Amino acid sequence: MENVLEIIAWYKNNFRDLPWRNTKDPYKIWLSEIILQQTQVVQGLGYYERFVSQYPDIQSLASADQESVLKLWQGLGYYSRARNLHKTAQIIVNQYDGKFPDQYQAVLKLPGIGPYTAAAIMSFAFDQAYPCLDGNVYRVLSRLYGIKSPIDDNKSRPEFMAILEAWVQGQQPSLFNNAIMEFGAMLCKPDAPKCSECPVSFNCKALKMKAVQNFPVKAKTIKKRQRFFNYCLIQQNGQIAIRKRQEKDIWQHLYELPLLESKQLMSANGIHKEIDNILFNRVNKIEYLSEAKHVLTHQTIQAQFWAVEAEGLISFKASDVIWVPISQIQNYPVSVLIENFLVCL
């Protein structure tokens, strides 16, 4: 247990004073955990504060419309988190009388909540002894014990959990989990770990092997899908054409410009040949505007933006295209790719 006590002592002297660490409100703890999935603290902090200001409790979040939630989430990415956040709030209000459940299995069944998030809520809000196993903790344990089991293989999880379950016994759960996760985030970092400042370096097998950067071990290499999006800027009478993405795909329920997806980058002539998939009108002019690249975990989007001018009163083949005054486009939730383009209009 020496390692545990050393890590907790380090945390007490070095922790970051973050707002979700100063509350036992399960709503705020849950909100912070969802925001911080795939998001650095420095970026997530502002979103947390804005969410708490606009939706101070679970009832206000549940009663909000989804578009407002997505708009507030805009820029964070992984929008399924926001959709599940809203859905879970409604479930808690409707099925649990607005009170966050205090049983691990009940929490685990809620949309968007997995074993880590459920354990975080149980320990931080309800002081139950559920250890949190996130990327930071995987890294700390794999280096400290020289564990070569791949952390991206679910079969390895029990090996790490066994260590944590032994460590958490006799400790204050919230303090224990905060300490080991903060230790991984601030000291035992992925790159340039501060081994010279580490209070348990004398026990670190990875350091003794001079192989700190080789841990944790991962078995899989993520293969990114390459996609090519051609967005059409179509304007008429001071309005811009947009549509809401309904497909079960990235950016579901966010708004975008009319889109032609292709197998490779397209030229103006190529767009001209395909534009009849979008418009009934005859097209007079297509002008290249800009391009952007957006990298996600499993795919890379190469986007091009085209200004399209057509004859007559413009009519779309898709029924879900709407016209929005350019001055009001900021009221609609869009992906960061579209947001960055629209600010230049």
Order of alpha helices (4+ residues) and beta strands (2+ residues): alpha-alpha-alpha-alpha-alpha-alpha-alpha-alpha-alpha-alpha-alpha-alpha-beta-beta-beta-beta-beta-alpha-beta-beta-beta-alpha
